[in-house]
Amino acid sequence: MPDNQPRMNTMIKKIAAIVCLSLPLLGTAATDKPEGKAANAAASAPKAKAPAARKPAAPQTPQAPTRTSKEEQARMQSRGALMGACQKKAADQQLSGVERKRFLGNCMNGK
């Protein structure tokens, strides 16, 4: 029997440590949860919502004129052409990775 005494002491210490560490978790898990079948039924029952008060629509303020679709298309086409030219230059210089990203960024910004 005396041979088992040190093992029992370490086992009891481990169990006590586990219990002490798990108590705070049990306290948080128990809060905000209804108990029993009646609570489960109440939780799953549809809840009636009060109708929300509607706010009156805000008056429309005039905004700055936006680009027309033709202007936008032209801008996008020129940007695409610039991107293609920059990519071709990067390929000619055999750039890759970070150097390629830096080069393309500078090229697109006109640097």
JOLINPE-V745204 format. One record per pair of residues at least 12 apart in sequence whose C-alpha atoms are under 6 Angstrom apart, sorted by the first residue. I is the first residue (numbers start at 1). J is the second residue. Records with the same first field share a line. If there is no record, write none. Layout:
BEGIN
I = J / J
END
This chain:
BEGIN
86 = 107
END
